[in-house]
Amino acid sequence: MAGKPKLHYVRGRGKMESIRWLLAAAGVEFEEQFIETNEDLEKLRKNGQLLFQQVPMVEIDGMKMVQTRAILNYIAAKHNLYGKDLKERALIDMYVEGTTDLMGMIMSLPFQPPENKEKQTSLIFERATTRYFPVYEKVLKDHGQDFLVGGKFSWADVHLLEAILMVEEMKPDVLSAFPLLQAFKTRVSNIPTIKKFLQPGSQRKPPFDEKYIVQIRKIFNF
Ligand SMILES: N[C@@H](CCC(=O)N[C@@H](CS)C(=O)NCC(=O)O)C(=O)O
């Protein structure tokens, strides 16, 4: 039997967090090897472990996978969270890319110059409530099903819940105009694997704090 996947990344959310979410949702236990210093990163690079000299890197099924999207695709397909046919997969891809764009705006916020932060924060709320969340609310309304695609729990649901919780950390009432997304959030949060991941002490990571941003800058040299 293959061992547990081993995740190589910093001790924070970043690009690895959606991978942690997806593995957790699939009920897969995983190990984490944290990169704490630039030397740790350089060691991985020098050992030829990182195809493009970047992390996330996940050791899984005898591979050393890099590129976040490739890793997520592999896990989703392997654990049957990627639709039943090409058209469902296309929908899942579109929904996931939307939530990825929204989460990308949030993830870049701590790295913005201070004078940009207020503007960027307003833009995040505007995009969440006028561009992204209305789409998912409408999808749920139009088909009347519990999950976004094919009436079955998929990667798109996992990713949307992750995005909702990220925006709610900044603005707790952000779902006030989206009743179906509120119900969706409760429903998906109560799926046993997800419920476990949402408990304190799980491998889910907190948002970056200022101290951590300094460390990240040192690790990646920027
Ligand atoms: N396309 C890659 C980008 C990965 C990436 O930008 N990783 C950053 C850390 S989050 C990194 O390793 N930066 C160092 C570098 O690019 O040299 C992915 O999605 O995984």
PDBQT file of the ligand as one rigid body, heavy atoms in Angstrom, charges set to zero:
ROOT
HETATM    1  N1  LIG A 301       2.644  27.637 -10.886  1.00  0.00    +0.000 N 
HETATM    2  C1  LIG A 301       3.157  27.219  -9.615  1.00  0.00    +0.000 C 
HETATM    3  C2  LIG A 301       3.692  28.423  -8.882  1.00  0.00    +0.000 C 
HETATM    4  C3  LIG A 301       4.333  28.027  -7.561  1.00  0.00    +0.000 C 
HETATM    5  C4  LIG A 301       4.932  29.197  -6.829  1.00  0.00    +0.000 C 
HETATM    6  O1  LIG A 301       4.874  30.358  -7.276  1.00  0.00    +0.000 OA
HETATM    7  N2  LIG A 301       5.504  28.876  -5.679  1.00  0.00    +0.000 N 
HETATM    8  C5  LIG A 301       6.190  29.858  -4.872  1.00  0.00    +0.000 C 
HETATM    9  C6  LIG A 301       5.788  29.683  -3.410  1.00  0.00    +0.000 C 
HETATM   10  S1  LIG A 301       4.058  29.865  -3.165  1.00  0.00    +0.000 SA
HETATM   11  C7  LIG A 301       7.660  29.605  -5.008  1.00  0.00    +0.000 C 
HETATM   12  O2  LIG A 301       8.114  28.488  -4.894  1.00  0.00    +0.000 OA
HETATM   13  N3  LIG A 301       8.409  30.668  -5.243  1.00  0.00    +0.000 N 
HETATM   14  C8  LIG A 301       9.834  30.614  -5.396  1.00  0.00    +0.000 C 
HETATM   15  C9  LIG A 301      10.266  30.750  -6.841  1.00  0.00    +0.000 C 
HETATM   16  O3  LIG A 301       9.408  30.945  -7.716  1.00  0.00    +0.000 OA
HETATM   17  O4  LIG A 301      11.436  30.677  -7.088  1.00  0.00    +0.000 OA
HETATM   18  C10 LIG A 301       2.063  26.524  -8.817  1.00  0.00    +0.000 C 
HETATM   19  O5  LIG A 301       0.894  26.875  -9.009  1.00  0.00    +0.000 OA
HETATM   20  O6  LIG A 301       2.355  25.628  -8.027  1.00  0.00    +0.000 OA
ENDROOT
TORSDOF 0
